[in-house]
Amino acid sequence: MKKSRIVIIGAGAVGSTTAYTLLLRNRVDELVLIDADSDKAAGDALDMNHGLPFLGGGKVWAGTYADCRDADIIVITAGAAQRVGETRTELLKRNAAILESIIDQIKEHTADSILLLASNPVDIMSYLSWKKIGWPVERVIGSGTLLDSGRFRYLIGEKLKIDPRSVHAHIIGEHGDSELPVWSLANVAGTQLKLSEADKEDIYTNTRDAAYQIIQAKGATYYAIALALDRICTAILRDEGAVLNVSTLLTDYHGISDVYLGVPCIVDRKGVREVLDLPISEQEKELLHRSANKLKELNRSIGL
């Protein structure tokens, strides 16, 4: 029986935390860490291996791109941090160059894996990866607005004093400032949410700005995104057909095409099996178009 393998490229805070989350939850037989700083990857792998006597099976090592050959999923978390005085477009161009180098090396060794992007700006990096790698679109996935939707559900649950797992609500669009809440469909057990307009605005603002708040407090976000990536990997490995708000290429989605955005998708062993057509309001459609247009403009700024 073939062993399952996940390769994580980028052993920074997000990559190492994702690896540790997958290890703790026994998601995979083999876990490979790749980083330009090979010592960091080796140190993380050694540290995790020392915990295996408390966890059971599994194998973790610092590898090379050759290890992508047998990977079920390749998770990319690598990317550059923004420099002081650097514009978003300049950062985009630097990260695009890093990503293109990574994609070239992946292509040398496999064409059969699922590529899962977490590097920011994730929608643009996902679109670039799909263009560059030449794989079927269903096998190039961005983490999208899954984390944003989790934050949204948590904040609604906090306000209503309801377990967030019982809250059904979506953030769609860009994983970033132009994301939008789908209030028209938000519910608990099919019932409308008992929230004032002020409550809704407060919840949305804190959802949208959550990353800024966390970065201001501790420098980076990594725990919740690691859990979101674990959730996507699990849906793929277990062939779940789970509905997750991941980033994928849209084709005539409420009139939007040729851009990666976060929307509810059915995720299984093939990747994105189907994009679900949410019956959103006219106002929400307008906001989604604004989000798409913003990302298309940024795509063009780096030659996509």
N, C-alpha and C positions, 0 to 999 in steps of 0.2 A: 504494500500500500504506500502510495506516494506521501511523503511528509509535507506538511504545509509550511510555507516559508513567507515571512514578511521582511522586506529590506527597507530600512529607514535611512534616507540620505539627508544628512544634517543632524549632528549630535549636539545642537544647542539646547536651550531650555525646552522648546517644544518637542524636538526630536527625542531627547533623552527621557522626558516625562511620558511621551507616548509609548516608547519602548518599555518603560517600567510598568505602565498601565497594562499593556498587552501581556507582559510577563506575569503580573500579579493575577490576572484573570485567566491565565492558561489558554490564551486564544490560539496559539500557534506552536508548532513543533520546533521551528527554527526561526531565530530572530537575528538579523544581521544589521550592524551599524556601519555606515560609511560616512566619513567626514574628511574635509581637506586637512583638518588637524587630526592626523591618524592617532596621535597619542591620546587625545580626548576620547575618541571612539574606543580605543583599546582600554582606557581606564574605566569608562562606563560599562563596557562588556565584562571586565574583570569584577567590578563591583557587583553587578547583577548576578554573575555566576556564583559569587560567594553566598548569595541568598537562596540558591537552588535547593540546598538541603532542607530548607523550610517550606519549599513550594512543591517539590516533586519533579516531574520530567521537564523536558525542554532543553534547548541548547542556544546559547547566545555567543556571538563572536563579532569582532571588528573585522570587516571584510573589504573586498574590492568590488568594482563593478562587474567582475566575472560572476560574482554570487547572485547577480540579478537573473542569471540564466534559468534558475529553477524557482523563481519567486512567483507566488500567487498574486501578491500585491507589492508594489513599490510605492512607498510614501515619501514624498519630497517635502521637507520642511526647511531646506537650506535657503539662505538669502542674506543680503547685506542690510545692516541697520542704516537708518537715515543719518547723514552727517549734518553738523551745524551749518545752516545757511544753504543746504542743498534743497533744490526744488523737488516736487513730487515726480516730475517728468525725468529729472536727472537720476533720481533713485530708481525709477522704473527702468531706465536704460541700463543701469548697472545690474539690476536684478535680472533683467532679460538676458544679458550677456552671461551671467552665472548659470541661469537655467538652460540656455542653449548648449553650454558646455556639458552640463549634466545629461541632457537629453541625448546628445551625440554619443556619450559613453554608454548609456543604457541601450541605445539602438544597436551597438556593436554586439550585444550579448543576448538579447531577447526581443521577441515580438509578440509574446504570448501572455504577458502579465497584465494586470490592471494597474493603471497609474493613478495615484491619489495625491492631489496637490493640497498643501496647506500653506505654502509660501505666499506672502502678501505682496501686492494686492492680488488675492487668490483668483478672482474671476479673470483678470487679465493674464496672470501666469498660467492658468488652466487653458485659456484660449491659445496662448502662445505654444504651450506644450503640445496641444492637439495638432496645431498647424505644423509644428516642427517634427513630431515623431511619426506622423502618418498612420497611426492606428485608428481603428473604428472609434467613432465618437463615444460610444457607450462605455469604452474602456479607458477613457481619460476623464477623470472626475475631480471637481474641486470640492473642498469642504463646505463651500457656499454659505448659506445662512442657517445651517443646522445649529451652530453655537448661538447665533443671534436669537433663533426661535426658542432655544433652551432658556436663555436669559429672559426673554419675553414671558414665557410660561412661568418661570420662577417668580418674576415680579408681579404678575397677575395673581398667582397663588398666594403670595405674601399679602397682597392687598385684600384678597377675599378670604384669607385664612383657609385655603384649600390646598391639598397636596398638588404640586405642580404637574405630577403625572396624570392628574385628572383634568387638567386644563388643555383644551385643544385650540391652538392658536399658531399663526404663522407670521414670520418675517420673511419677505421675499425681496428679490432684486440684488443689488450690490451688497457684498459683505463690506459695508462701509457707510459713509455719511448719507448716501442717497437711498439706503434701504427703506422699506415701508412696511408698516403693520397692516395686516389684513383684519381689521376690526369687524368687517361685515360678516365674517365667517367664524370669529372667535366664540367659543362656547364651553360650557361645562355640562356634560351629559345632554347635549342638544339644546340647553336653555341659554338664553342671552345673558351676557355678563352684566351684573348690576354695578356699573361703574359710571361715575360722572365724567363729563368731558375733561375736567381738570385732572381727574385720576388717570384718564387715558393718555393725556399729554405728558404727565409725569412719568408714567410707565414707559411710554415710547422713548422719551428723552433719555431716561436712564438705561434703556436697552441699547439705543444707538451709541451713547457715550460711555458705555461700560468699559471698553478697552482703555479709553483715555484715563478713566478714574483709576483703573488697576495699574496702568503704567506709571501714573503720577505717584501712586502709593508704593510700588515695589519694583518698577522698572520693566516688567514684561508680564504678559498673560501666557499661561501654559497648562494649568491643571484642567480647566474646563475644555479647552480645545483638544487636549489629549484624550479626554473621555469621549468627545464627539468623534474623533478619528477612530477610536476603539469601536464605537458604535457602528460606523460605516464599515470597518474591516470585518466585524462580526456578521453584519448583514450579507456581505459578500461571501465569506468563508462558509457560512451555514446555509447559503442559498435561501435566505429568508423571504424575499419579496417584501421587505420593509419599506414603508413610506418615510423618506428622509428628505429634508430640504437641502439638497446638494446642488452644486453649480454644474450646469451642463449646457451644451450648445442648444439654443432655442431656434426653432424653425416655425415661423408663423404662429408664435405664441401670443395671442391677443394682438396680432399684427407685428410682432417683434421677431427678427431673424438675425442670424450671423453674429451672435454675441453670447458669451457665457454669463448666466445669471443663476442665482439661487432660487429654486422653485421646488415644490414637492415632487419627488420622483420615486418610482418603484425600483429598489436596489436589490439585486440578487447576484448569483455567481457569475453572470455575464457582465455585471456592472450596472449601468442605468438601463433597465429593461423598458421603462416607459416614463414619459413626462406627463404628469397629471394636469389637466386643464382646469384650474381653479375658477369657479364662477364669481369672479371679483366684481366689485362695483365700478361704475364709470370713472369715479374719482380715483380709485385705486389703479385702474388701467392707465390713467393719465400719469400718475406718479411712477408707475412701472416703466412707462415709455421714457420719462425723464431720466430714470436710473440707467436704462439701456443706452440712451443717447450719450450720457456722460461717459460710460465705459467705452463706447465706440470711439468717442473723441480721444480718450486716453490710448486706446489701441492704435489709432492712427498716429499718435505722437511718437510711437516707437516703431512705426513702419508696418503695422499689421493691417 
